[in-house]
Amino acid sequence: MELSNAEVREVEMSVPRGHRHLRTRICLKNGDEIVLQEATVANLVRAYVTIKTHPQKESVRLRGVELKETKEGFADWQLLE
């Protein structure tokens, strides 16, 4: 799926009631909605900034990895470079 700005009706970022982390809701003109958790958006932003600011890097690939040991409060499933 490839989304252009023309296909997006609205983007909302907020912390839902009863939660502690941001959710990003992308509402498409066709009625579909995509909800991204904060960690997913943070990883996308990190990759974007890396490419835009690094003098030589032209791409970043993030892969989903289940970690055996994580810091307290971090999910076992992470997107890592």
DSSP file (Angstrom, degrees, kcal/mol; ACC not computed):
  #  RESIDUE AA STRUCTURE BP1 BP2  ACC     N-H-->O    O-->H-N    N-H-->O    O-->H-N    TCO  KAPPA ALPHA  PHI   PSI    X-CA   Y-CA   Z-CA
    1    1 A M              0   0    0      0, 0.0     2,-0.5     0, 0.0     0, 0.0   0.000 360.0 360.0 360.0 132.4    0.0    0.0    0.0
    2    2 A E        -     0   0    0      2,-0.0     2,-0.5     0, 0.0     0, 0.0  -0.992 360.0-158.6-123.6 125.9    1.3    3.4   -0.9
    3    3 A L        -     0   0    0     -2,-0.5     2,-0.3     3,-0.0    25,-0.0  -0.885   4.1-165.6-108.8 132.6   -0.5    6.5    0.5
    4    4 A S    >>  -     0   0    0     -2,-0.5     3,-1.5     1,-0.1     4,-0.6  -0.715  38.0-107.7-103.7 163.6   -0.3   10.0   -1.0
    5    5 A N  G >4 S+     0   0    0     -2,-0.3     3,-1.2     1,-0.3    -1,-0.1   0.846 118.8  64.0 -56.3 -33.7   -1.3   13.1    0.8
    6    6 A A  G 34 S+     0   0    0      1,-0.3    -1,-0.3    23,-0.0    23,-0.0   0.734  99.9  52.2 -65.3 -22.2   -4.3   13.2   -1.6
    7    7 A E  G <4 S+     0   0    0     -3,-1.5    22,-2.6    21,-0.1     2,-0.5   0.587  92.1  89.3 -88.5 -11.7   -5.6   10.0   -0.1
    8    8 A V  E <<  +A   28   0A   0     -3,-1.2    20,-0.2    -4,-0.6     3,-0.1  -0.773  45.9 178.5 -95.2 124.1   -5.5   11.2    3.5
    9    9 A R  E     -     0   0A   0     18,-2.6     2,-0.3    -2,-0.5    19,-0.2   0.841  69.5 -11.4 -85.6 -38.8   -8.5   12.9    4.9
   10   10 A E  E     -A   27   0A   0     17,-1.8    17,-3.1     2,-0.0     2,-0.4  -0.986  49.1-154.4-162.9 147.1   -7.2   13.5    8.4
   11   11 A V  E     -A   26   0A   0     -2,-0.3     2,-0.4    15,-0.2    15,-0.2  -0.999  17.6-174.9-126.7 129.1   -4.4   12.6   10.8
   12   12 A E  E     -A   25   0A   0     13,-2.6    13,-3.2    -2,-0.4     2,-0.5  -0.988   7.4-169.4-126.9 130.8   -4.9   12.7   14.6
   13   13 A M  E     +A   24   0A   0     -2,-0.4     2,-0.3    11,-0.2    11,-0.2  -0.979  29.2 131.8-117.1 129.1   -2.3   12.2   17.3
   14   14 A S  E     -A   23   0A   0      9,-2.0     9,-2.5    -2,-0.5    -2,-0.0  -0.981  57.8-104.7-162.9 166.3   -3.4   11.8   20.9
   15   15 A V        -     0   0    0     -2,-0.3     7,-0.2     7,-0.2     3,-0.1  -0.915  44.4-131.1 -98.4 113.0   -3.1    9.8   24.0
   16   16 A P    >   -     0   0    0      0, 0.0     3,-2.3     0, 0.0     5,-0.1  -0.269  34.9 -84.9 -63.2 150.4   -6.4    7.7   24.3
   17   17 A R  T 3  S+     0   0    0      1,-0.3     3,-0.1     3,-0.0     0, 0.0  -0.297 118.0  19.9 -54.0 132.8   -8.2    7.8   27.6
   18   18 A G  T 3  S+     0   0    0      1,-0.3    -1,-0.3    -3,-0.1     2,-0.2   0.448 109.1  97.6  85.2   0.1   -6.7    5.2   30.0
   19   19 A H    <   -     0   0    0     -3,-2.3    -1,-0.3     1,-0.1    -4,-0.1  -0.732  58.3-154.7-116.0 167.3   -3.4    4.9   28.0
   20   20 A R  S    S+     0   0    0     -2,-0.2     2,-0.3    -3,-0.1    -1,-0.1   0.522  71.9  69.2-113.9 -12.5    0.0    6.5   28.5
   21   21 A H  S    S-     0   0    0     -5,-0.1    -7,-0.1     1,-0.1    -2,-0.0  -0.810  83.0-101.9-116.6 151.6    1.3    6.5   24.9
   22   22 A L        -     0   0    0     -2,-0.3    16,-1.4    -7,-0.2     2,-0.4  -0.250  27.0-160.5 -62.9 149.7    0.4    8.3   21.7
   23   23 A R  E     -AB  14  37A   0     -9,-2.5    -9,-2.0    14,-0.2     2,-0.6  -0.981   6.7-149.6-125.0 143.6   -1.6    6.8   19.0
   24   24 A T  E     -AB  13  36A   0     12,-2.6    12,-2.9    -2,-0.4     2,-0.6  -0.968  11.0-164.8-115.5 118.4   -1.6    8.2   15.5
   25   25 A R  E     -AB  12  35A   0    -13,-3.2   -13,-2.6    -2,-0.6     2,-0.6  -0.910   1.4-165.1-106.6 122.1   -4.9    7.7   13.6
   26   26 A I  E     -AB  11  34A   0      8,-3.4     8,-2.3    -2,-0.6     2,-0.6  -0.932   5.5-161.6-108.7 114.2   -4.8    8.1    9.8
   27   27 A C  E     -AB  10  33A   0    -17,-3.1   -18,-2.6    -2,-0.6   -17,-1.8  -0.855   9.8-151.4 -98.7 124.1   -8.2    8.5    8.2
   28   28 A L  E >   -A    8   0A   0      4,-3.1     3,-1.9    -2,-0.6   -20,-0.2  -0.580  24.3-116.6 -94.0 157.1   -8.3    7.9    4.5
   29   29 A K  T 3  S+     0   0    0    -22,-2.6   -21,-0.1     1,-0.3    -1,-0.1   0.770 114.6  60.6 -62.1 -26.7  -10.8    9.4    2.1
   30   30 A N  T 3  S-     0   0    0    -23,-0.4    -1,-0.3     2,-0.1     3,-0.1   0.442 123.0-103.2 -82.4   2.1  -12.1    5.9    1.3
   31   31 A G  S <  S+     0   0    0     -3,-1.9    -2,-0.1     1,-0.4    -1,-0.1   0.212  79.7 130.4  98.7 -15.1  -13.2    5.4    4.9
   32   32 A D        -     0   0    0     -5,-0.1    -4,-3.1     1,-0.0     2,-0.4  -0.361  41.5-154.4 -69.4 152.7  -10.3    3.2    6.0
   33   33 A E  E     -B   27   0A   0     -6,-0.2     2,-0.4    -3,-0.1    -6,-0.2  -0.987   8.2-162.7-129.7 142.1   -8.4    4.0    9.1
   34   34 A I  E     -B   26   0A   0     -8,-2.3    -8,-3.4    -2,-0.4     2,-0.5  -0.993   7.5-163.3-121.5 128.1   -4.8    3.1   10.1
   35   35 A V  E     -B   25   0A   0     -2,-0.4     2,-0.4   -10,-0.2   -10,-0.2  -0.962   5.4-168.6-116.0 124.3   -3.8    3.4   13.8
   36   36 A L  E     -B   24   0A   0    -12,-2.9   -12,-2.6    -2,-0.5     2,-0.1  -0.913  18.3-128.5-111.7 136.2   -0.1    3.4   14.6
   37   37 A Q  E >>  -B   23   0A   0     -2,-0.4     4,-1.9   -14,-0.2     3,-0.6  -0.405  30.5-105.2 -77.0 160.4    1.3    3.1   18.1
   38   38 A E  H 3> S+     0   0    0    -16,-1.4     4,-2.8     1,-0.2     5,-0.2   0.869 118.6  54.8 -54.7 -43.0    3.8    5.6   19.5
   39   39 A A  H 3> S+     0   0    0      1,-0.2     4,-2.0     2,-0.2    -1,-0.2   0.872 107.3  50.9 -62.7 -36.5    6.8    3.3   19.2
   40   40 A T  H <> S+     0   0    0     -3,-0.6     4,-2.1     2,-0.2    -1,-0.2   0.934 112.9  44.6 -66.0 -46.5    6.0    2.7   15.5
   41   41 A V  H  X S+     0   0    0     -4,-1.9     4,-2.7     1,-0.2     5,-0.2   0.905 111.3  54.3 -64.6 -41.4    5.8    6.4   14.7
   42   42 A A  H  X S+     0   0    0     -4,-2.8     4,-2.4     1,-0.2    -1,-0.2   0.900 109.5  47.8 -60.4 -41.0    9.0    7.1   16.8
   43   43 A N  H  X S+     0   0    0     -4,-2.0     4,-2.4     2,-0.2    -1,-0.2   0.893 111.3  50.1 -67.5 -39.9   10.9    4.5   14.7
   44   44 A L  H  X S+     0   0    0     -4,-2.1     4,-2.5     2,-0.2    -2,-0.2   0.919 112.5  47.4 -62.5 -43.3    9.6    5.9   11.4
   45   45 A V  H  X S+     0   0    0     -4,-2.7     4,-2.9     2,-0.2     5,-0.3   0.914 110.8  51.6 -64.7 -43.1   10.7    9.4   12.5
   46   46 A R  H  X S+     0   0    0     -4,-2.4     4,-2.1    -5,-0.2    -2,-0.2   0.921 112.5  45.7 -59.9 -44.7   14.1    8.2   13.7
   47   47 A A  H  X S+     0   0    0     -4,-2.4     4,-2.2     2,-0.2    -2,-0.2   0.911 113.1  50.5 -65.0 -42.3   14.7    6.5   10.3
   48   48 A Y  H  X S+     0   0    0     -4,-2.5     4,-2.5     1,-0.2    -2,-0.2   0.937 111.8  46.5 -60.7 -48.9   13.4    9.6    8.4
   49   49 A V  H  X S+     0   0    0     -4,-2.9     4,-1.9     1,-0.2     5,-0.3   0.885 109.8  55.2 -63.8 -38.9   15.7   11.9   10.3
   50   50 A T  H  X S+     0   0    0     -4,-2.1     4,-2.1    -5,-0.3    -1,-0.2   0.941 112.1  42.3 -58.7 -48.1   18.7    9.6    9.9
   51   51 A I  H  < S+     0   0    0     -4,-2.2    -2,-0.2     1,-0.2    -1,-0.2   0.909 116.1  48.0 -67.0 -42.1   18.2    9.6    6.1
   52   52 A K  H  < S+     0   0    0     -4,-2.5    -1,-0.2    -5,-0.2    -2,-0.2   0.771 123.0  31.5 -71.6 -25.4   17.6   13.3    5.8
   53   53 A T  H  < S+     0   0    0     -4,-1.9    -2,-0.2    -5,-0.2    -1,-0.2   0.641  91.9  98.0-110.1 -17.4   20.5   14.4    8.0
   54   54 A H     <  -     0   0    0     -4,-2.1    -4,-0.0    -5,-0.3     0, 0.0  -0.558  67.1-140.2 -76.9 134.9   23.2   11.8    7.4
   55   55 A P  S    S+     0   0    0      0, 0.0    -1,-0.1     0, 0.0    -4,-0.0   0.725  94.4  14.0 -68.1 -20.4   25.8   12.9    4.9
   56   56 A Q  S    S+     0   0    0      0, 0.0     2,-0.1     0, 0.0    -5,-0.1   0.663  94.0 104.5-127.7 -27.0   26.1    9.4    3.3
   57   57 A K        +     0   0    0     -7,-0.2    -3,-0.1     1,-0.2     3,-0.1  -0.375  33.5 174.9 -66.2 134.9   23.2    7.1    4.3
   58   58 A E        +     0   0    0      1,-0.3     2,-0.3    -2,-0.1    -1,-0.2   0.469  63.9  19.7-115.8  -8.4   20.6    6.7    1.6
   59   59 A S        -     0   0    0     -9,-0.1     2,-0.4     2,-0.0    -1,-0.3  -0.994  52.4-161.3-157.1 157.5   18.4    4.1    3.2
   60   60 A V        -     0   0    0     -2,-0.3     2,-0.5    -3,-0.1   -13,-0.0  -0.992   9.8-159.8-137.9 134.8   17.5    2.6    6.6
   61   61 A R        -     0   0    0     -2,-0.4     2,-0.5    20,-0.3    -2,-0.0  -0.976   5.0-164.1-117.8 122.6   15.8   -0.8    7.0
   62   62 A L        -     0   0    0     -2,-0.5     2,-0.4    19,-0.1    19,-0.2  -0.888   8.2-167.2-103.4 134.0   14.0   -1.5   10.3
   63   63 A R  E     -C   80   0B   0     17,-2.8    17,-2.6    -2,-0.5     2,-0.4  -0.953  25.5-113.1-123.4 141.5   13.1   -5.1   11.0
   64   64 A G  E     +C   79   0B   0     -2,-0.4     2,-0.4    15,-0.2    15,-0.2  -0.574  41.1 176.5 -72.5 127.5   10.8   -6.4   13.7
   65   65 A V  E     -C   78   0B   0     13,-3.0    13,-2.9    -2,-0.4     2,-0.7  -0.998  28.5-137.3-135.9 135.1   12.7   -8.4   16.3
   66   66 A E  E     -C   77   0B   0     -2,-0.4     2,-0.3    11,-0.2    11,-0.2  -0.848  27.0-147.8 -92.4 117.5   11.6  -10.0   19.5
   67   67 A L        -     0   0    0      9,-3.6     3,-0.1    -2,-0.7    -2,-0.0  -0.622  12.0-151.9 -88.3 142.2   14.1   -9.3   22.2
   68   68 A K  S    S+     0   0    0     -2,-0.3     2,-0.4     1,-0.2    -1,-0.1   0.860  87.8  30.6 -77.9 -36.9   14.8  -11.8   25.0
   69   69 A E  S    S+     0   0    0      7,-0.1     2,-0.3     0, 0.0    -1,-0.2  -0.989  73.2 171.2-126.6 130.6   15.8   -9.1   27.5
   70   70 A T        -     0   0    0     -2,-0.4     3,-0.1    -3,-0.1     2,-0.1  -0.909  38.1 -95.7-132.7 161.2   14.5   -5.5   27.5
   71   71 A K    >   -     0   0    0     -2,-0.3     3,-2.2     1,-0.1     2,-0.0  -0.419  60.7 -82.1 -68.9 152.5   14.6   -2.5   29.7
   72   72 A E  T 3  S+     0   0    0      1,-0.3    -1,-0.1    -2,-0.1     3,-0.1  -0.325 119.1  21.5 -57.8 133.5   11.7   -2.1   32.1
   73   73 A G  T 3  S+     0   0    0      1,-0.3     2,-0.3    -3,-0.1    -1,-0.3   0.353  99.0 113.6  89.4  -5.6    8.8   -0.5   30.4
   74   74 A F    <   -     0   0    0     -3,-2.2    -1,-0.3     1,-0.1    -4,-0.1  -0.773  68.9-114.1-100.3 144.9    9.9   -1.5   26.9
   75   75 A A        -     0   0    0     -2,-0.3    -4,-0.1     2,-0.2    -8,-0.1  -0.367  15.3-127.8 -72.6 153.5    8.1   -4.0   24.7
   76   76 A D  S    S+     0   0    0    -10,-0.1    -9,-3.6    -6,-0.1     2,-0.6   0.809  96.3  70.1 -68.9 -29.8    9.7   -7.3   23.8
   77   77 A W  E     +C   66   0B   0    -11,-0.2     2,-0.3   -13,-0.1   -11,-0.2  -0.810  68.3 169.0 -95.8 121.9    8.9   -6.6   20.1
   78   78 A Q  E     -C   65   0B   0    -13,-2.9   -13,-3.0    -2,-0.6     2,-0.7  -0.937  37.7-127.2-132.2 151.7   11.1   -3.8   18.6
   79   79 A L  E     -C   64   0B   0     -2,-0.3     2,-0.3   -15,-0.2   -15,-0.2  -0.902  40.1-177.6 -96.4 115.0   11.9   -2.4   15.2
   80   80 A L  E      C   63   0B   0    -17,-2.6   -17,-2.8    -2,-0.7    -2,-0.0  -0.867 360.0 360.0-119.6 149.0   15.7   -2.4   14.9
   81   81 A E              0   0    0     -2,-0.3   -20,-0.3   -19,-0.2    -1,-0.1   0.465 360.0 360.0 -71.4 360.0   18.0   -1.1   12.3
